[in-house]
């Protein structure tokens, strides 16, 4: 759209969630097939990245400080902007809300700790060596074909939506006031683009990428049920008892969300970059549920 030449390095050379409206744009992308993890082991990745001819590098799939070190050492002094995709999980549980980027990091999961360390390393590299780093921390990324963290705080596919549509019992932990903070994938893309366009303002900074506000599990259930002309049939039980009404994997995912209960500020991204998310959490759910119905994954 802006005349950029775009290269995408991926194991699978095709977009995951293509839409007809963007198909022509994807045809303009140069796909480079590469398995990052395997190539890092052999040293091929470092050689590949040291030969990258790009002004801007956006790293979406870096999960460990060592991975970050390898790519930074390979591209330093060769790129004008390096943008890392972090996560609001690096903030840890919400001790202050809405959480702002300069608040202390207290991650509690291994994933969050790794991402927080990567952010720290990049910011130190910027301060001490002028490495042109920016970090973007998305919330729970969702989209039309990318199901959001569901109204129970899990990834249980269409089951929870079917229950809300039919008026079946939905169990929520404690009082159901745990918050989720989603973001539409289009809005994540927006903030990455804004960081590129406003490079000087973005250098050495971290930004949160989330919807305009967080929502509680109760309010999400109420909204989703309303799409089907229903009121949710909710039952509240202690968090530790939730393991008795859902499978182990779903419980562990839900527990992580309950512990974090994220509620994040976008004030900095709005003021510095001009970020204006297009999607509220309700709009994200509506778009996804519409797709589930259209694709007959959810039959009412």
Backbone as a ProteinNet text record, in pm:
[ID]
protein_1_A
[PRIMARY]
XXXXXXXXXXXXXXXXXXXXXXXXXXXXXXXXXXXXXXXXXXXXXXXXXXXXXXXXXXXXXXXXXXXXXXXXXXXXXXXXXXXXXXXXXXXXXXXXXXXXXXXXXXXXXXXXXXXXXXXXXXXXXXXXXXXXXXXXXXXXXXXXXXXXXXXXXXXXXXXXXXXXXXXXXXXXXXXXXXXXXXXXXXXXXXXXXXXXXXXXXXXXXXXXXXXXXXXXXXXXXXXXXXXXXXXXXXXXXXXXXXXXXXXXXXXXXXXXXXXXXXXXXXXXXXXXXXXXXXXXXXXXXXXXXXXXXXXXXXXX
[TERTIARY]
82.1	0	85.9	200.6	288.3	410.7	414.1	525.1	646.6	633	745.3	769.7	895.7	928	933.1	852.6	837.4	884.3	971.2	1013.7	962.3	912.2	863.8	939.2	1007.8	1075	982.3	950.5	858.5	880.7	839.6	849.9	748.3	632.8	524.5	496.6	529	521.7	381.4	293	160.1	99.1	9.2	-55.6	-147.9	-156.9	-237	-386.7	-422.1	-563.1	-597.3	-585.6	-605	-750.5	-768.6	-900.4	-894.2	-1006.6	-1009.9	-962.1	-992	-957.3	-807.1	-731.2	-586.2	-506	-573.1	-502.4	-403.3	-440.6	-350	-225.9	-243.6	-129.3	-30.1	-81.3	7.6	86.4	30.1	102.1	226.5	230.8	346.6	459.4	431.6	531.3	629.4	757.7	858.3	871.3	837	843	979.3	1038	1164.5	1139.8	1155	1127.3	1247	1222.2	1330.8	1272.4	1339.2	1302.5	1399.6	1354.4	1443.7	1515.2	1439.3	1497.2	1605.2	1577.8	1675.9	1797.9	1773.9	1886.3	1971.8	1910.4	1988.9	2088.1	2047.3	2134.3	2257.2	2236.9	2346.8	2430.3	2378	2447.7	2403.7	2315.9	2268.1	2182.6	2107.5	2021	2102.1	2210.1	2293.6	2353.6	2397.7	2453.4	2345	2226.2	2115.4	2082.3	2070.6	2033.1	2144.1	2268.5	2379.2	2383.9	2311	2306.7	2176.6	2089.9	1962.2	1985.7	1920.2	1928.4	1795	1784.9	1658	1684.6	1594.8	1602.6	1541.8	1433	1359.8	1345.7	1374.3	1351.5	1247.2	1140.9	1035.5	1042.6	1074.5	1089.8	964.8	885.3	758.5	768.7	879.9	885.4	1011.8	1047.6	1162.1	1111.2	1151.8	1095.7	1198.2	1327.6	1429.5	1534.9	1598.9	1706.2	1818.4	1847.1	1953.4	1912.8	1788.8	1742.1	1756.4	1718.5	1728.3	1873.9	1963	2104.8	2159	2122.2	2172.1	2129.1	2000.8	1954.4	2008.4	2017	2068.7	2214.3	2294.6	2434.7	2448.4	2352	2358.9	2319	2231.3	2180.5	2230.4	2298.2	2341.4	2432.8	2423.9	2500.9	2455.7	2346.3	2302.2	2158	2081.3	1941.3	1916.3	1815.8	1783.1	1678.2	1609.1	1504.5	1483.9	1480.7	1456.5	1339.4	1230.4	1109.2	1080.7	1075.7	1051.5	907.7	843.7	708	715.5	677.8	678.7	542.4	500	371	337.3	208.6	170.2	196.1	223.2	258.9	391.8	474.2	601.1	578.5	459.4	429.6	403.4	353.1	311.4	169	120.6	-15.4	-34.3	-156.1	-184	-188.3	-76	-70.7	-122.1	-121	-176.2	-253.9	-368.7	-446.1	-495.6	-502.3	-444.8	-292.3	-231.4	-86.6	-17.8	82.7	158.2	297.6	355.5	480.6	596.2	595.2	707.8	691.3	580.2	561.5	658	687.1	782.1	734.2	828	798.1	806.6	699.6	698.9	637.4	699.9	643.1	647.3	548.8	540.5	546.9	532.3	543.3	679.4	723.5	851.7	848.9	736.9	721.1	734.2	663.9	670.2	808.9	876.8	1011.8	1109.4	1098.5	1185.4	1163.5	1036.3	1004.2	1047.8	1033.4	1077.5	1229.4	1302.3	1447.2	1488.5	1417.3	1446.3	1425.9	1315.4	1289.4	1401.5	1441.3	1549.7	1678.4	1712.2	1835.1	1832.9	1717.7	1707.8	1717.5	1653.2	1659	1800.4	1870.7	2009.8	2097.8	2071.2	2146.6	2124.6	2002.5	1972.9	2046.2	2038	2099.2	2251.4	2311.9	2458	2525.2	2453.8	2517.8	2439.5	2323	2241.2	2172.7	2160.3	2090.7	1945.5	1894.2	1763.7	1643	1621.6	1519.1	1388.7	1279.6	1145.5	1080.2	1000.2	930.3	780.1	703	556.6	502.2	416.3	359.6	210.7	172.5	29.7	-39	-171.8	-255.2	-291.9	-413	-457.9	-500	-412.9	-436.1	-550	-638.4	-756.7	-787.4	-881	-923.8	-1039.6	-1087.4	-1205.6	-1188.9	-1073.3	-1048.1	-952.3	-926.3	-830.2	-904.9	-958.6	-1047.3	-981	-1052.3	-995.8	-990	-911.6	-926.3	-1074	-1135.8	-1282.2	-1337.5	-1469.4	-1529.9	-1507.5	-1446	-1411.8	-1261.8	-1189.4	-1044.9	-965.2	-1022.4	-956	-946.6	-905.9	-902.6	-980.2	-1104.7	-1185.2	-1266.8	-1218.2	-1288.6	-1427.1	-1525.3	-1660.5	-1749.4	-1701.3	-1785.5	-1850.4	-1773.9	-1826.9	-1930.4	-1910.8	-2006.8	-2138.4	-2127.3	-2247.3	-2327.6	-2257.2	-2325.6	-2395	-2326.9	-2387	-2505.2	-2496.4	-2605.6	-2728.7	-2705.9	-2816.5	-2865.2	-2798.3	-2839	-2792.1	-2693.2	-2639.2	-2551.1	-2525.9	-2444.7	-2300.2	-2247.6	-2106.9	-2046.1	-1941.4	-1874.8	-1765.3	-1760.6	-1656.1	-1584.5	-1454.8	-1378.3	-1409	-1420.5	-1440.8	-1564.6	-1545.6	-1661.6	-1675.3	-1589.1	-1598.4	-1547.7	-1478.1	-1431.9	-1288.8	-1231.3	-1104.4	-1120	-1020.3	-1026.1	-939.7	-983.6	-905.2	-883.6	-767.5	-743.2	-699.9	-799.4	-778.2	-723.3	-684.2	-649.7	-670.7	-727.7	-746.2	-612.6	-588.7	-463.2	-440	-548.4	-533.9	-478.9	-518.4	-468.6	-324.6	-285.4	-143.9	-61.6	-110	-40.3	-32.6	-141.7	-143.2	-30.6	-11.1	89	231.2	252	383.4	411.4	310.2	327.2	353.3	281.7	302.5	442.8	493.5	630	731.1	705.9	795	785	662.5	641.8	696.8	691.9	738.8	863.1	959.2	1079.6	1149	1172.9	1248	1177.3	1046	969.5	964.3	976.2	962.4	1092.6	1206.1	1333.9	1353.6	1398.6	1424.7	1300.3	1185	1058.6	984.1	899.3	807.6	664.7	577.6	437.8	345.9	233.6	131.2	35.1	-5.3	-100.5	-221	-325.6	-446.3	-569	-686.4	-813.1	-830.6	-930	-943.7	-964.2	-1019.7	-1041.1	-1044.1	-1013.8	-1025.6	-1170.9	-1207.9	-1342.7	-1335.1	-1429.9	-1436	-1497.1	-1471.5	-1531.3	-1684	-1738.6	-1884.3	-1937.6	-1874.8	-1925.2	-1909.7	-1804.4	-1787.5	-1896.7	-1923.4	-2030.8	-2164.7	-2191.2	-2317.1	-2327.1	-2217.7	-2222.1	-2241.9	-2162.7	-2172.5	-2312.6	-2367.3	-2502.4	-2604.4	-2583.8	-2678.3	-2683.9	-2573.8	-2573	-2673.9	-2710.2	-2806.2	-2939.7	-2958.8	-3082.7	-3099.7	-2989.1	-2993	-2926.4	-2951.7	-2874.3	-2792	-2667.7	-2583.7	-2628.8	-2617.6	-2648.4	-2515.3	-2476.4	-2343.3	-2347.3	-2245.9	-2228	-2082.5	-2063.3	-1930.9	-1880.1	-1758.9	-1697.8	-1553	-1491.7	-1352.5	-1259.8	-1156.3	-1062.4	-1014	-974.4	-919.6	-1023.1	-1152.5	-1257.3	-1284.7	-1235.8	-1258.9	-1197.9	-1094.8	-1031.2	-1125.9	-1233	-1329.7	-1434.5	-1444	-1547.8	-1490.3	-1358.2	-1296.1	-1171.1	-1123	-1005.5	-881	-776.7	-656.4	-591.5	-580.6	-515.9	-592.6	-725.5	-808.8	-796.9	-792	-779.7	-648.9	-539.5	-410.1	-408.3	-469.1	-476.6	-561.1	-677.2	-765	-697	-623.6	-557.2	-455	-381.3	-285.1	-355.1	-471.8	-543.9	-602.3	-647.4	-699.8	-588.3	-472	-358.8	-316.1	-313.8	-268.9	-377.5	-500.5	-613.3	-568.7	-521.8	-460.5	-559.1	-510.8	-583	-475.3	-458.7	-339.6	-374.5	-287.8	-307.6	-251.9	-323.9	-270.5	-242.7	-239.5	-218.1	-88	19.4	149.7	147.3	92.7	87.9	2.8	-104.8	-190.6	-118.1	-52.1	12.1	138.6	216.7	346.5	335.7	254.1	246.7	118.2	16.3	-112.9	-195.4	-171.2	-244.4	-391.2	-479.1	-623.9	-683.7	-696.8	-750.4	-889	-909.7	-1038.2	-1139.8	-1091.1	-1179	-1186.3	-1308.2	-1329.3	-1331.3	-1328.2	-1336.8	-1468.5	-1577.8	-1706.9	-1704.7	-1643.9	-1638.6	-1553	-1448.7	-1365	-1447.9	-1520.7	-1603.3	-1710.6	-1776.2	-1881.6	-1827.3	-1712.4	-1653.4	-1618.5	-1560.2	-1520.8	-1642.6	-1744.1	-1864.5	-1937.6	-1943	-2001.5	-1932.3	-1799.6	-1723.9	-1754	-1762.9	-1793.7	-1929.2	-2025.1	-2158.6	-2155.1	-2089.6	-2079.8	-2010.9	-1907.4	-1830.8	-1891.4	-2008.5	-2082.4	-2002.9	-1907.2	-1838.7	-1925.1	-2012.2	-2106.7	-2246.7	-2321.6	-2458.8	-2553.7	-2642.3	-2737.2	-2868.5
-121.1	0	126.7	122.4	239.8	227.4	123.5	108	39.4	-21.2	-92.9	-223.5	-264.6	-400.6	-486.2	-592.5	-672.3	-815.4	-861.5	-1001.1	-1065.6	-1187	-1260.8	-1392.5	-1411.5	-1538.4	-1625.5	-1743.8	-1832.7	-1975.9	-2070.9	-2211.6	-2245.5	-2179.3	-2207	-2080.5	-2079.6	-1956.5	-1918.6	-1892.1	-1842.5	-1780.1	-1682.2	-1620.1	-1720.2	-1710.4	-1805.6	-1774.8	-1645.4	-1607.5	-1514	-1563.1	-1474.1	-1432.7	-1311.4	-1260.8	-1218	-1225.3	-1189.6	-1047.2	-957.7	-816.8	-791.8	-886.7	-866.6	-961.3	-1044.5	-1146.4	-1086.3	-976.5	-914.1	-857.8	-805	-751.4	-862	-977.5	-1087.7	-1136.6	-1118.9	-1160	-1076.4	-958.2	-869.5	-901.3	-988.2	-1023	-1125.7	-1108.1	-1208.7	-1305.4	-1430.6	-1531.1	-1599.4	-1610.3	-1681	-1795.2	-1918.6	-2035.4	-2063.2	-2064.4	-2089.8	-2141.6	-2238.6	-2290.3	-2228.9	-2129.4	-2052.6	-2138.8	-2220.6	-2299.7	-2393	-2463.9	-2556.2	-2482	-2367.2	-2292.1	-2226.3	-2192.6	-2136.8	-2240.4	-2368	-2474	-2491.9	-2478.4	-2502.5	-2377.9	-2260.8	-2136.5	-2075.6	-2146	-2095.2	-1970.6	-1965.1	-1849.5	-1721.3	-1729.2	-1611.8	-1563.3	-1657.5	-1620.6	-1558.9	-1619.8	-1568.9	-1425.1	-1401.9	-1269.3	-1166.4	-1210.4	-1116.3	-1069.5	-1139.9	-1103.3	-1033.4	-1011.3	-945.1	-803.4	-769.4	-634.1	-566.1	-506.4	-445.8	-322.8	-225.5	-108.1	-137.1	-217.2	-246.6	-398.2	-448.6	-589.2	-596.6	-673.9	-695.9	-842.1	-866.7	-1002.7	-1043.4	-1132.2	-1175.4	-1308.9	-1380.3	-1517.8	-1541.8	-1446.3	-1461.5	-1482.7	-1593.8	-1629.3	-1642.2	-1639.7	-1651.9	-1541.2	-1502.1	-1402.1	-1445.7	-1574.7	-1621.8	-1604.3	-1634.4	-1610.2	-1462.2	-1378	-1234.4	-1192.1	-1245.6	-1210.2	-1247.1	-1364.2	-1410.1	-1317.3	-1277.7	-1194.4	-1051.9	-1000	-863.9	-855.8	-954.7	-954.9	-967.5	-1032.7	-1054.2	-930.6	-845.7	-733.1	-596.9	-592.4	-462.8	-393.2	-262.8	-176.7	-192.4	-267.1	-289.9	-249.8	-226.2	-188.3	-56.6	16	144.2	129.7	14.2	-5.1	-154.6	-194.9	-334.3	-335.7	-403.2	-403	-545.3	-560.7	-691.2	-700.2	-814.2	-838.9	-905.2	-830.7	-882.7	-937.1	-911.1	-959.9	-888.6	-868	-810.3	-909.7	-1036.3	-1134.4	-1097	-1016.4	-974.7	-876	-815.6	-722.3	-794.7	-917.3	-989.4	-954.8	-1006.3	-975.4	-825.4	-779.2	-635	-584.5	-529.1	-471.2	-327.4	-262.4	-128.6	-130.5	-65.2	-63.5	77.6	114.9	35.6	38.5	-71.6	-86.7	-5.3	73	155.4	96.6	128.7	65.7	90	200.6	229.1	167.9	98.3	34.1	-85.1	-127	-237.4	-368.1	-442.9	-574.2	-680.7	-761.4	-870.8	-995.7	-1045.6	-1163	-1286.5	-1373.6	-1493.4	-1623	-1616	-1735.2	-1736.6	-1854	-1863.3	-1780.5	-1787.6	-1708.7	-1559.7	-1512.2	-1371.6	-1329.2	-1414.2	-1382.4	-1370.9	-1463.6	-1460.2	-1331.9	-1297.7	-1178.3	-1050.6	-1048	-931.7	-915.3	-1026.5	-1020	-970.6	-1015.6	-968.7	-817.8	-770	-625.5	-550.5	-599.5	-535.8	-532.4	-645	-652.5	-553.1	-542.8	-450.6	-305.2	-272.5	-134.9	-98.3	-193.1	-170.2	-152.5	-230.9	-221	-83.9	-33.9	100	207.3	200.2	302.3	304.5	186.1	177.4	180.9	132	121.4	188.4	241.9	305.8	209.1	81.8	-14.9	29.1	38.3	102.5	14.1	-11	-107.7	-41.2	-110.3	-78.5	-210.5	-209.8	-330.3	-301.8	-389.8	-380.8	-497.7	-467.5	-571.6	-589.6	-687.3	-710.7	-780.3	-759.2	-835.8	-967.9	-1018.3	-1147.3	-1126.4	-1162.2	-1133.3	-1220.2	-1156.4	-1223.5	-1168.3	-1234	-1187	-1270.2	-1237.6	-1305.8	-1458.1	-1506.6	-1650.3	-1694.5	-1605.6	-1630.2	-1614.2	-1723.7	-1717.5	-1650	-1561.2	-1495.5	-1588.5	-1550.2	-1615.3	-1604.7	-1717.4	-1718.9	-1660.4	-1648.3	-1582	-1652.6	-1769.8	-1842.2	-1830.1	-1760.6	-1744.9	-1862.9	-1941.3	-2060.8	-2053.6	-2166.4	-2181	-2306.9	-2313.7	-2434.2	-2434.4	-2368.2	-2370.8	-2310.4	-2378.9	-2322.6	-2363.7	-2449	-2504.7	-2396.5	-2299.5	-2195.9	-2109.7	-2085.5	-2005.3	-2081.5	-2211.9	-2294.7	-2292.2	-2301	-2297.7	-2164.1	-2054.8	-1923.3	-1903	-1958.2	-1945.9	-2025.3	-2136.8	-2225.5	-2201.3	-2113.3	-2088.9	-2195.3	-2275.7	-2378.3	-2314.9	-2389.9	-2339.4	-2315.4	-2198.7	-2165.9	-2135.9	-2209.1	-2189.3	-2083	-1992.3	-1891.2	-1897.2	-1864.2	-1872.1	-1756.6	-1790.2	-1691.5	-1605.5	-1473.8	-1386.2	-1345.8	-1401.5	-1373.1	-1236.2	-1167.5	-1031.4	-1026.1	-1142.1	-1145.9	-1071.5	-993.3	-920.8	-987.4	-973	-1011.1	-884.5	-875.6	-758.2	-804	-807.4	-854.6	-743.4	-784	-688.4	-758.6	-686.2	-742	-740.8	-845.5	-855.5	-734.1	-677.9	-558.5	-441.2	-431.5	-322.5	-346.1	-472.1	-502	-458.2	-493	-450.7	-299.1	-232	-85.3	-26.6	-77.5	-16.4	-46.3	-163.4	-190.5	-93.3	-70	24.3	165.2	204.6	337.9	352.9	247	252.1	272.1	208	226.7	369.1	420.6	555.5	663.5	638	735.5	681.6	646.5	578.7	653.4	781.2	856.2	855.1	867.4	866.8	727.4	624.5	487.2	427.1	481.8	422.7	423.9	310	298.7	294.4	267.5	270.1	137.1	112.6	-0.8	52	-18.6	22.8	-97.7	-74.8	-178.9	-170.6	-285.9	-292.9	-373.4	-303.7	-369.7	-293.1	-351.2	-284	-165.4	-78.3	42.3	15.4	-101.1	-131.8	-282.2	-324	-464.5	-493.1	-621.1	-660.6	-777.5	-783.9	-895.9	-1017.5	-1134.8	-1257.8	-1248.4	-1191.7	-1177.3	-1090.8	-975.9	-884.7	-943.9	-1021.7	-1087.3	-1192.1	-1270.7	-1370.8	-1303.6	-1193.3	-1122	-1071.8	-1018.8	-967.5	-1080.4	-1186	-1296.2	-1357.7	-1379.7	-1435.7	-1343.8	-1212.6	-1117.2	-1126.2	-1171	-1187	-1292.6	-1381.6	-1488	-1462.9	-1339.4	-1304.8	-1372	-1403.2	-1474.8	-1393.6	-1438.1	-1394.2	-1514	-1491.8	-1606.9	-1675.2	-1806.1	-1886.9	-1915.9	-1826.9	-1832.3	-1893	-1973.3	-2026.1	-1999.5	-1947	-1908	-2008.5	-2055.7	-2149.7	-2106.7	-2146.5	-2108.1	-2154.3	-2077.1	-2107.7	-2251.7	-2298.3	-2433.6	-2541.4	-2508.7	-2603.8	-2609.7	-2510.6	-2509	-2630.8	-2687.2	-2806.1	-2924.8	-2917.7	-3027.6	-3017.9	-2902.6	-2883.7	-2858.6	-2871.7	-2855.2	-2942	-2967.1	-3052.6	-2979.9	-3055.6	-3002.9	-2891.2	-2910.4	-2809.6	-2677.5	-2686.3	-2566.3	-2496.1	-2573.4	-2515.8	-2438.6	-2495.6	-2428.5	-2297.1	-2295.5	-2172.8	-2068.2	-2112.6	-2020.7	-1965.6	-2051.1	-2008.8	-1899.1	-1913	-1809.1	-1674.5	-1678.8	-1553.5	-1494.6	-1580.8	-1532.3	-1466.5	-1529.5	-1476.1	-1340.1	-1325.6	-1199.4	-1092.3	-1130.1	-1035.8	-902.3	-903.9	-784.9	-671.8	-552.1	-429.6	-326.5	-293.9	-224	-88.8	9.4	143	151.8	225.3	255.9	405.4	475.4	619.8	657.2	585.1	616.6	594.3	482	452.4	554.9	600.6	702.3	835.7	876.4	1007.5	1014.2	906.4	907.6	865.6	764.5	707.2	740.5	787.6	811.4	685.6	587.4	460.7	482.1	430.3	437.1	301.4	213	80.1	87.2	10.8	9.5	-80.3	-179.1	-281.3	-275	-275.5	-300.6	-451.5	-493.1	-637	-694.6	-621	-669.9	-691.7	-599.6	-613.5	-731.9	-758.8	-876.2	-1004	-1016	-1135.7	-1148.7	-1038.7	-1045.1	-1092.1	-1038.4	-1077.1	-1225.7	-1273	-1413.7	-1506.6	-1468.7	-1553	-1554.1	-1440.1	-1436.6	-1536.6	-1541	-1634.4	-1779.2	-1808	-1944	-1990.1	-1898.4	-1932.4	-1948.8	-1854.9	-1861.8	-1989.5	-2030.1	-2149.2	-2277.8	-2262	-2374.9	-2450.8	-2386.2	-2445.5	-2432.8	-2330.1	-2309	-2313.4	-2413.5	-2429.7	-2404.8	-2307.9	-2269.6	-2344
0	0	0	68	76.8	-12.2	-93.8	-186.4	-128.4	-10.7	48.4	-25.7	-30.5	-73.2	52.4	55.4	177.5	153.8	243	243.9	372.6	360.6	476.9	486.8	599.6	625.9	708.8	659.4	730.2	684.7	768.3	728.5	621.9	628	533.7	453.1	325.5	246.5	200.4	295.9	261.3	386.7	370.1	486.9	557	689.8	766.5	760.8	757.3	764.2	648.5	523.4	408.7	390.8	346.5	308.9	162.8	94.7	-47.5	-70.4	24.2	7.5	11.4	67.9	78.7	-9.5	-86.2	-163.4	-262.1	-326.2	-422.6	-353.8	-232.4	-159.5	-123.8	-82	-46.8	-167.3	-285.6	-406.8	-430.2	-368.9	-385.7	-287.3	-191.1	-89	-144	-109.5	-142.9	-25.6	-48.9	56.5	57	175	191.8	290	244.3	327.7	417.5	548.8	643.4	774.1	832.8	964.3	1064.1	1136.4	1222.2	1326	1396.2	1505.2	1453.5	1345	1289.7	1236.4	1171.8	1115.4	1223.5	1336.6	1447.3	1499.7	1500.7	1550.2	1462.6	1332.6	1238.6	1209.4	1248.6	1217.7	1086.4	1013.8	885.3	903.2	1012.3	1037.8	1053	1130.8	1151.8	1019.9	937.9	807.2	720.4	721.4	641.6	682.9	814.4	862.4	841.7	843.5	820.8	676.2	589.4	447.6	410.2	509.3	483	433.7	324.7	269.9	297.7	416.1	457.2	542.6	533.1	619.3	756.1	755.2	877.8	892.1	1011.3	1042.1	1152.8	1128.1	1227.3	1269.7	1396.1	1446	1523.8	1463.4	1522.9	1595.4	1578.7	1630.2	1711.8	1796.2	1884.8	2026.6	2089.2	2220	2332.1	2298	2401.3	2384.4	2493.9	2484.2	2389.4	2384.2	2295.3	2149.3	2116.5	1980	1945	2040	2015.6	1997.5	2079	2068.3	1930	1881.6	1752.3	1639.5	1640.1	1529.2	1541.4	1662.9	1682.1	1637.1	1676.4	1635.3	1483.9	1421.1	1276	1195.8	1251.3	1172.9	1222.7	1336.8	1390	1290.4	1288.4	1195.9	1050.7	1027.9	891.1	868	977.1	962.7	1034.7	987.7	1050.2	1160	1163.6	1264.2	1284.7	1412.3	1449.3	1546.1	1507.3	1588.6	1636.4	1767.1	1828.4	1875.6	1850.3	1898.7	2035.5	2137.8	2273.9	2311.9	2434.8	2484.6	2614.4	2640.1	2768.4	2881.7	2850	2953.1	3019.1	2951.3	3011.6	3125.9	3132.9	3241.2	3372.2	3364.1	3482.6	3522	3634.5	3680.9	3699.1	3674	3678.2	3822.3	3868.4	4002.8	4001.9	3884.1	3865.2	3733.9	3731.6	3607.4	3577.2	3447.4	3339.3	3344.8	3309.7	3318.5	3208.1	3249.2	3153.9	3132.8	3017.6	2976.1	3072.7	3146.1	3235.2	3374.3	3399	3528.5	3541.7	3665.1	3683.7	3623.1	3565.6	3508.3	3618.6	3630.5	3727.7	3665.2	3556.9	3489.2	3578.4	3561.6	3645.1	3564.6	3432.1	3347.9	3279.7	3238.5	3168.7	3040.8	2969.1	2846.3	2875.6	2978.1	3013.8	3056.9	3132.7	3179.7	3063.4	2968.9	2850.3	2770.9	2750.2	2671.9	2744.9	2876.9	2953.8	2944.3	2945.8	2934.3	2795.9	2692.7	2556.7	2548.5	2603.6	2604.1	2675.1	2792	2867.4	2785.4	2723.8	2643.2	2528	2461.2	2347.5	2391.8	2502.9	2551.5	2598.2	2657.6	2696.6	2573.2	2471	2345.7	2281.2	2292.2	2239	2319.7	2452	2537.2	2525.3	2519.9	2525.4	2390.1	2285.4	2154.1	2043	2077	1973.9	1881.1	1921.2	1836.2	1820.7	1698	1671.9	1703.5	1832.7	1873.2	1915.7	1886.2	1936.2	1974.5	2082.5	2125.4	2129.9	2067.2	2068.2	2149.4	2248.6	2334.7	2304.3	2220.7	2194.2	2311.3	2317.3	2408.3	2344.2	2372.7	2318.6	2172.4	2079.7	1937.9	1883.6	1807.2	1753.8	1614.8	1548.2	1417.1	1367.6	1252	1196.4	1197.3	1156.1	1152.3	1263.2	1355.7	1463	1593.5	1646.4	1761.9	1881	1948	2065.8	2185.6	2286.8	2416.9	2451.6	2486.9	2493	2623.1	2633.9	2750.1	2883.1	2878.2	3000.3	3030.2	2939.9	2957	2907.1	2813.7	2761.7	2609	2550	2403.7	2365.9	2407.6	2389.3	2260.8	2159.2	2031.3	2039.8	1982.1	1973.8	2090.9	2179.3	2285.2	2371.4	2414.7	2504.3	2433.6	2303.6	2227.6	2210.6	2190.9	2178.3	2308.9	2421.1	2550.6	2573.6	2540.6	2559.3	2465	2345.8	2249.2	2290.9	2361	2398.9	2540.7	2614	2752	2848.8	2808.5	2897	3005	3110.7	3221.1	3175.3	3211.2	3189.4	3325.7	3360.5	3488.2	3474	3570.4	3573.8	3708.4	3707.4	3831.6	3927.1	4054.3	4160.2	4129.9	4115.4	4089.4	3943.2	3857.9	3714.1	3674.3	3764.8	3735.1	3682	3655.1	3582.3	3450.2	3412.6	3285.7	3178.8	3055.5	2937.8	2856.3	2792.3	2707.9	2569.7	2480.5	2344.5	2254.7	2136.5	2030.8	1897	1802.5	1668.5	1594.9	1514.8	1441.3	1351	1296.2	1212.4	1292.6	1419.9	1503.2	1546.1	1560.9	1585.8	1464.6	1346.4	1224.5	1217	1258.4	1255.7	1339.3	1460.1	1547.5	1499.7	1438.3	1379.4	1265.1	1182.8	1072	1124.2	1228.1	1285.3	1342.4	1402.9	1456	1343.6	1228.9	1113.4	1060.8	1050	997	1089.6	1220.7	1319.6	1389.2	1308.2	1356.8	1469.9	1453.4	1554.4	1689.3	1686.4	1810.8	1872.8	1789.4	1837.2	1888.3	1846	1883.4	2035	2087.3	2229.5	2316.2	2255.6	2328.4	2317	2416.9	2415.1	2412.5	2341.6	2328.9	2347.7	2413.8	2426.4	2308.8	2258.3	2146.7	2192	2233.3	2282.4	2234.4	2258.3	2228.5	2323.7	2299	2381.8	2529.7	2564.8	2706	2725.4	2847.7	2885.6	2923.8	2928.4	2970.3	3067.4	3159.5	3252.4	3184.2	3241.5	3187.9	3189.6	3297.4	3306.1	3192.6	3170.1	3066.8	2927.6	2906.3	2776.2	2756.1	2859.8	2850.1	2821.6	2888.4	2867.4	2724.1	2671.8	2534.8	2433.5	2446.6	2350.7	2355	2473.9	2485.3	2418.8	2431.3	2373.1	2221.7	2159.5	2014.1	1969.5	2060.8	2031.2	2100.1	2149.6	2216.6	2351.4	2416.9	2544.3	2655.2	2778.3	2893.2	2939	2979.1	3013.3	3141.1	3141.6	3258.6	3329.4	3419.6	3479.8	3619.4	3647.2	3782.5	3822.6	3943.4	3989.9	4093	4071.7	4164.8	4187.6	4298.2	4324.5	4212.6	4190.4	4082.5	4088.5	4207.7	4217.8	4184.9	4194.4	4160.6	4010.3	3936.1	3791.5	3723.6	3784.3	3726.7	3724	3801.4	3805.6	3694.5	3628.8	3526.7	3387.6	3373.2	3241.1	3234.6	3113.2	3101.8	3151.8	3176.3	3241.5	3160.8	3029	2945.7	2947.3	2934.6	2937.1	3072.1	3179.3	3313	3327.1	3278	3290.6	3213.7	3095.1	3015.6	3088.2	3139.3	3211.5	3336.4	3408.3	3531.1	3502.4	3392.9	3354.4	3334.5	3269.1	3243.6	3371.3	3461.5	3589.1	3669.9	3672.3	3748.2	3694.5	3563.4	3502.8	3506.6	3473.8	3467.2	3406.3	3280.2	3222.3	3194.7	3215.6	3180.7	3150.8	3023.1	2976.3	2914.4	2934.5	2878.4	2736.3	2649.8	2516.2	2501.8	2613.9	2611.4	2541.2	2571.9	2511.7	2360.6	2318.1	2174.7	2100.7	2162.7	2100.5	2090	2198.3	2201.4	2116.9	2116.7	2049.1	1903.1	1876	1741	1666.9	1739.8	1675.8	1662	1747.4	1743.6	1777.6	1690.8	1712.3	1677.4	1775.2	1742.8	1681.8	1576.6	1506.8	1575.9	1648.2	1703.5	1855.2	1908.9	2050.3	2071.5	2196.9	2225.6	2175.4	2193.4	2145.5	1994.4	1921.2	1775.2	1733.6	1811.3	1782.8	1796.7	1907.1	1927.9	1821.4	1786.8	1687	1552.4	1512.5	1384.8	1384	1493.2	1500	1502.7	1577.6	1585.6	1451.8	1384.4	1250.1	1158.4	1167.4	1083.3	1121	1251.5	1296	1241.9	1240.6	1189.6	1038.1	968.8	822.6	776.5	850.3	812.4	868	936.5	992.1	1100.3	1159.2	1275.2	1400.1	1398.9	1507.2	1449.1	1487	1435.7	1551	1532.7	1639	1619.8
[MASK]
++++++++++++++++++++++++++++++++++++++++++++++++++++++++++++++++++++++++++++++++++++++++++++++++++++++++++++++++++++++++++++++++++++++++++++++++++++++++++++++++++++++++++++++++++++++++++++++++++++++++++++++++++++++++++++++++++++++++++++++++++++++++++++++++++++++++++++++++++++++++++++++++++++++++++++

